[in-house]
Amino acid sequence: MSEEKVAVITGGTRGIGLAISTALGESGVHVCAGYQSNREAAESMREAAEKMGHSVTLHQMEVGEPDDCVRFVNEAIEAHGHIDYLINNAGINMDRTVRRMSIDEWHGVMRVNISGCFYMIKAVIEHMISRGSGRIVNISSIIGETGNVGQANYATAKSGMHGLTKTLALELAGKGITVNCVAPGFISTDMMASVPDEVLEKIVARIPIGRLGKPEEVAYVVTSLLDDRASYVTGAVISVNGGLDM
C-alpha cells in the first residue's frame, strides 16, 4: 500500500480496531483513529504506534452523533487531503433479554452500532465519489448471523450492517468504491476477557478450530479487502469465526 493512503477507523484504539490500526500502520498507511472517551488509553496507543514508526492521529468523537462523524471526516480531509479507507468498527453492547430490555437500551445500541455506521458513510461518501475511489469495510459480528439470547439489539444492529453493506455496494459499484463487511466470531479481546471461565470453556468447545480468534486474524482479512488487488470484491460478508457458523 502507498505511504500516501489514509484510513479513518472508528473505535480504532482498542481490540479489533487497534489490530486493524496496527496492521495498516505496518503497511505505511496513515491512521485516523476515532475513540470515544478514554484519552489516556488512546494516547498510549498512539505512542506505541509511533515507536513502531507508524503514523497515527487521534480523534475524539461519538459515532452515534452525526455531527461528530462529519467533523471526524473533515478533520482527516483537512489534515491529509483525502481519505482512501473507511473502517466502521466502533460498537457497544447492552445485553438483556427482550422482555427486560429498556427502550433506551434498544436505541442506545442501535444508535452506535448501525446508525453510527450510516453516519460515517454519509460523511465520507461524496468525498470518495468525487475521487472515483474508496474502500469501505464494516465490522459486523457472528451474532448478526446467528442471533444470541440477550442480544436482540446487538444482533439486529449487526445484521443490519449486512443489508447496508450490500445496498451500498450496489449503489457505488460503478464509482470505483467497494463496500464489504467482516463478521468476526468470538475474538480474544477485552470484552471476552470479562466472560467467566466456565462460560468461555463452553464457547470454545463449540468452535471447530478449538480456540478464540485473534484480533490480528480479523485485521488481516480487513486489510486484504483494502488492497487494490481486491477491487473485484464488493458486497461480501466475510465470516472470521473458526468455523462456528458456516
Rosetta blueprint (number, residue, H / E / L):
1 M L
2 S L
3 E L
4 E L
5 K L
6 V E
7 A E
8 V E
9 I E
10 T L
11 G L
12 G L
13 T L
14 R L
15 G H
16 I H
17 G H
18 L H
19 A H
20 I H
21 S H
22 T H
23 A H
24 L H
25 G H
26 E H
27 S L
28 G L
29 V L
30 H E
31 V E
32 C E
33 A E
34 G E
35 Y E
36 Q L
37 S L
38 N L
39 R H
40 E H
41 A H
42 A H
43 E H
44 S H
45 M H
46 R H
47 E H
48 A H
49 A H
50 E H
51 K H
52 M L
53 G L
54 H L
55 S L
56 V E
57 T E
58 L E
59 H E
60 Q E
61 M L
62 E L
63 V L
64 G L
65 E L
66 P H
67 D H
68 D H
69 C H
70 V H
71 R H
72 F H
73 V H
74 N H
75 E H
76 A H
77 I H
78 E H
79 A H
80 H H
81 G L
82 H L
83 I L
84 D L
85 Y E
86 L E
87 I E
88 N E
89 N L
90 A L
91 G L
92 I L
93 N L
94 M L
95 D L
96 R E
97 T L
98 V L
99 R L
100 R L
101 M L
102 S L
103 I H
104 D H
105 E H
106 W H
107 H H
108 G H
109 V H
110 M H
111 R H
112 V H
113 N H
114 I H
115 S H
116 G H
117 C H
118 F H
119 Y H
120 M H
121 I H
122 K H
123 A H
124 V H
125 I H
126 E H
127 H H
128 M H
129 I H
130 S H
131 R H
132 G L
133 S L
134 G E
135 R E
136 I E
137 V E
138 N E
139 I E
140 S L
141 S L
142 I L
143 I H
144 G H
145 E H
146 T H
147 G L
148 N L
149 V L
150 G L
151 Q E
152 A H
153 N H
154 Y H
155 A H
156 T H
157 A H
158 K H
159 S H
160 G H
161 M H
162 H H
163 G H
164 L H
165 T H
166 K H
167 T H
168 L H
169 A H
170 L H
171 E H
172 L H
173 A H
174 G H
175 K H
176 G L
177 I E
178 T E
179 V E
180 N E
181 C E
182 V E
183 A E
184 P E
185 G L
186 F L
187 I E
188 S L
189 T L
190 D H
191 M H
192 M H
193 A H
194 S L
195 V L
196 P L
197 D H
198 E H
199 V H
200 L H
201 E H
202 K H
203 I H
204 V H
205 A H
206 R H
207 I L
208 P L
209 I L
210 G L
211 R L
212 L L
213 G E
214 K L
215 P H
216 E H
217 E H
218 V H
219 A H
220 Y H
221 V H
222 V H
223 T H
224 S H
225 L H
226 L H
227 D L
228 D H
229 R H
230 A H
231 S L
232 Y L
233 V L
234 T L
235 G L
236 A L
237 V E
238 I E
239 S E
240 V E
241 N L
242 G L
243 G L
244 L L
245 D L
246 M L
